[in-house]
């Protein structure tokens, strides 16, 4: 699937934290978010399965062609997603993980 300048965000449920997954095949996210306020990272191992499930449900519910294209090329397309958290949320999450 070809890239697009549009960015599609998929928000996690509030019970799982303040995380946004952003589809950004043209790497524009760093130009559009305030530095120091947000942390932009590649997907973590646990994100990969979760995001695949979210996209699968979305495709099932909407019959989205774009979602199907992303799912069909998941091994490549997953690299076009980033994980975005507020800096404060990431700090607290890291403190909880590290004790």
C-alpha positions as CSV (number, residue, x, y, z in Angstrom):
1,X,0.0,0.0,0.0
2,X,1.2,3.5,-0.8
3,X,1.9,6.1,1.9
4,X,-0.3,9.0,2.7
5,X,0.2,12.3,4.4
6,X,-2.9,11.6,6.5
7,X,-2.3,10.3,10.0
8,X,-4.7,7.9,11.5
9,X,-4.8,7.7,15.3
10,X,-6.1,4.7,17.3
11,X,-6.7,5.5,20.9
12,X,-6.4,2.9,23.6
13,X,-9.2,2.6,26.1
14,X,-8.7,4.8,29.2
15,X,-8.3,1.8,31.4
16,X,-5.2,0.7,29.5
17,X,-3.5,4.1,29.7
18,X,-3.0,7.3,27.9
19,X,-1.5,5.9,24.7
20,X,-2.2,6.8,21.1
21,X,-1.1,4.7,18.2
22,X,-0.4,6.8,15.1
23,X,-0.1,5.6,11.6
24,X,2.5,7.9,10.1
25,X,4.1,6.4,6.9
26,X,5.7,9.7,6.0
27,X,7.2,10.4,9.4
28,X,5.5,13.7,9.9
29,X,4.7,13.2,13.6
30,X,7.9,14.8,14.8
31,X,7.0,18.0,13.0
32,X,3.5,18.2,14.5
33,X,3.9,17.5,18.2
34,X,5.4,19.7,20.9
35,X,8.8,18.5,22.0
36,X,9.0,17.7,25.7
37,X,5.2,17.3,26.0
38,X,4.9,14.0,24.1
39,X,7.1,10.9,23.9
40,X,7.1,9.3,20.4
41,X,8.4,5.8,20.3
42,X,8.3,2.8,18.1
43,X,5.8,0.1,19.0
44,X,6.7,-2.1,22.0
45,X,6.3,-5.9,21.8
46,X,3.0,-5.8,23.6
47,X,1.7,-3.0,21.3
48,X,2.1,-5.1,18.2
49,X,-0.5,-7.7,19.1
50,X,-2.9,-5.2,20.6
51,X,-2.7,-2.9,17.6
52,X,-3.2,-5.8,15.2
53,X,-6.3,-6.8,17.2
54,X,-7.7,-3.3,17.1
55,X,-7.2,-3.0,13.4
56,X,-8.7,-6.5,12.8
57,X,-11.8,-5.4,14.8
58,X,-12.0,-2.1,13.0
59,X,-11.8,-3.9,9.6
60,X,-14.5,-6.3,10.7
61,X,-16.8,-3.5,11.9
62,X,-16.2,-1.1,8.9
63,X,-15.0,-3.3,6.1
64,X,-12.3,-0.7,5.6
65,X,-10.1,-1.4,2.6
66,X,-7.2,0.6,4.1
67,X,-7.3,-1.4,7.3
68,X,-7.3,-4.6,5.2
69,X,-4.3,-3.4,3.2
70,X,-2.4,-2.6,6.4
71,X,-3.3,-6.0,8.0
72,X,-2.3,-7.9,4.8
73,X,1.2,-6.2,4.9
74,X,1.5,-6.1,8.7
75,X,5.1,-7.1,8.9
76,X,6.0,-4.0,6.9
77,X,3.2,-1.7,7.8
78,X,3.7,-2.1,11.6
79,X,6.8,0.0,11.2
80,X,4.7,2.9,10.1
81,X,3.0,3.1,13.5
82,X,4.4,5.0,16.5
83,X,3.4,5.0,20.1
84,X,2.6,8.4,21.6
85,X,2.3,9.1,25.3
86,X,2.5,12.3,27.3
87,X,5.9,12.7,28.9
88,X,4.4,12.6,32.4
89,X,2.5,9.4,31.7
90,X,5.6,7.7,30.4
91,X,7.6,8.9,33.5
92,X,5.0,7.4,35.8
93,X,4.8,4.1,33.8
94,X,8.6,3.8,33.8
95,X,8.7,4.3,37.6
96,X,6.0,1.6,38.1
97,X,7.9,-0.8,35.9
98,X,11.2,-0.2,37.6
99,X,9.9,-0.2,41.1
